[in-house]
């Protein structure tokens, strides 16, 4: 193989991918069998099988037990708008994540006290093992699971206050900024780091994905005078949503 030349299985996968994207193989169409791929492209069974595996890993096709491999319906990505830490007063956590007054959705959450792992302790500026409030969210849009969020808040800051539980009490569901303001902690900065990786099995089970699907992971941390007051991992299916940022120019 010369420099820059693709392996045979990638060339076959690339041609089949083009046919899927161009509509020659529309959604719900059965992918050519392994034998047909072998004959059409003049490759071995191993190459044909690896090409099919590539398309499956990319989420373009799916296997159906006893029936074969079919082209998947390709969703049109929708936006998850992000615009910093300035929610409307009275905004719910879902509205805060979406930062879009037109969004209407529902969410489920659960909170429990836990010990900060080494990585979470570093993000919060606390010691490993310090007590934190650990909250998990599943957000839905029109009933469809669309986003997960897992947050951690140092109980040294919120413990024994009315805002200790993010979704309960007088300010339950009001979002980080409003809740912190209620205990005289003024959030003045937020950072978000965006990455991508294959979704974990438990994430894809909740979000309705299949093994191999890629997710966007937004690592968000709120600060008050340089002190981290909350950090969270937001997980979004990359094939269905795009993170759109609206950043003010100062």
N, C-alpha and C positions, 0 to 999 in steps of 0.2 A: 504494500500500500504506500503510495507516495504521500508526501506532506500535504495536508489539507483535503485528502480524499476521504469521503465518508465510508464507514463500514456498510456492507450491503444491506443489513437490516434497517439502518437509518435511512438509506435511499428509498427502500420500499415503503417504510413508514411515512416518509416525507411525501411520496406520491399519493398514497392513500389519504394522508392528512389534507392535501390540496383538493382532492376530490370531495372530501367531506365539507371543507370550507367553501368550495365553489358550488356546492349543491348537487354535484353529480351523484353523491351518495347522501341523500337527504335523511333527516331523522327517522328512526324506526326501520331503516333499510338494513337488511342482513349484510354484514361484511362478507366479502368473498371468503370462501373456505380456505383452510390452510393448503389443501391440494391445489385449488385454483390459483392462489397467490404464487405457489411454487411453479406452476406451469406458466402463468402469465409473465412472471418476472425472471424466470429461469434461475431460480435460487433453490437452496436446499430446504428441507422441512424445518431445520433449526433456524434458518434465517427468516422463514415465513412466520414461525412461532414467535421469534423475538420481535418482529415488526408489529405483530398484533399486541404483544405485551406493552410496547411503547405507546401505542394508541390508547390502550386501556389505562396505563399509568397517567396519561395526559387527560383522562376523563372524557375522551371523544367517543369511546365505545364502551359497551357494557356486555358482560356475558349473561345469558339467560339459560338457566339449567335445562338441559335436554333439548335446547332449541338452537343455540349458536351464539354468535356475537353480533350485536346490533349497534348502529349509530345512535348516540344519545341525543336527546333534545338539547339544543344549546341555548341556555337562558340569556336574555338580554340584560347585561349588568345594570344594576341600579346604584344610585349614589347613596353613600352614607356621609352626610355633610359634617365636617368638623370645623369649629370656628373659635377654638380657645376656651377660656374658662368663664366667659361672661354670659351666664344664662339669664333669661328673664326671671324676675322675682316670682317665686312660686312655681318654677319649672320642675317637672318630674325628672327622675334620673334618665328615663328614656328620651325625653325631650332634650335633656342636656347632652346626651350622647349624639343625638341626631342633629342638634342645633338647627332645627328647621321647624318653624311654627306651623307648617302644613302637615307635619307627620302626626299620625294617630296610631298608637300601638299599645301593646300590653307587655307585661314582663312578669317573671316569676323570680323570687329571690329567697335566699336562706343565709343566715348569719350565725357564726359561732366563734367563740374565743379559741385562739390557737397560739402556738409559739412561733415566732418569726424564724424562718429558715435563714441560712447564711446569706443567700442572695436577696431575700426580701429585707433582711436586717440592713444590708448594705444600701438598698434603695431608700429605706426609711431613715437611715442614719441612727439606728438603734443597735443594741447588742443582740447577737444570735440567742434565741431562746426567750427574748422579751415577749410579753403578751401583746397580741394584736387582735383586732376584730377582722375576721375573715368572712367576706360576703361574696356569694356567687349569684350571678344574674343570667337568665335566659330571656332575651328580648325577641318579640315577635312582631311582624308587620303583616297586617291582614291575616293573622293566624299562622303565618309561615315563620318558622325559626330563622332568624337572620343575624343574630349576634350574641356572643357570650362575653361576659365581663366578670373578672375575678379581682376583687379589691382587698387591700389590707390597710388598716388604720392603726396607729400606735395607741394602745389603751392608756399609756402614760399621759396622752393628750386628751382623749375623749372619755376615758373610764370615769364612772360615777357622775356623768353629766347627762343632760336630757337628749344628747345626740349620740350616745354610745352605740345605739343600734341604728344603722342607716335607714331602715325601712319602718321603724316603729317610733312611737313617741310623738310629741307635738310637731316635730319637724321631719318626721318620717317621709321619705320620698322627695325631699326638697333639693337634693343634690349637695355635693361637697361644699361648694362656695357658701350657700345659704346656711348650711348646718354649722360650718366653722365660724361664720360671722356671729352666730347665736351665742358662741362661747368666747367671743372677742378675739378670734383668730382670723386675721384678714388675709385671704389668699390673694397673692399678687403676681403669681407666675405659674405657668404650667409647661411641661415639656412632654413631647410625644416622639418616640422612636418607632419607625415603621419597618417591619421585616416580613418575610414570607418563609413558610416551611410546609412540609406535608402535615396535614391535620392529624392529631392524635385520635386513636380509635374512639375514645369517649367523647371527644369534641364532634367528630363526624356523626356519631350516633345521635347527638342532640341536634345538630344542624342539618341533618338529612343528607349528608354527603356519602361518598363511597370511598373505600380505601384508596389512597394515592392522591386524593384531592388536595389542592394547595389552599392554605388559609393565610390571610393577612393577620399579623400580630402587632398590635399597637401597644407599646409599653408607655403608659402615661403616669406622670407624677405631678401632684399639686404641691406648691411651695407657699409658705408664709414667711416673709423676711428671710429667705434662704433655707428655712427648715422644711423638710418634706413632711406633709401632713396626711397624705394618702397616695398610694401607688396602686396601679391596676394593670392587668393584662386584658386587652380587648381582642377578641378573636372573631374574624369575619370571613365567610366563604369567598375566596377570590374569584370563583367562576360566576358568582351572582351579584357581587357588590364591588364598588370602587370607593375608596376613601377620598373625598373631595375637601380640600382645605380652603377656607376663606380667612385670609390673614390681613389684618389692618396695616396700612402703610403709615408710619409715623414720621 
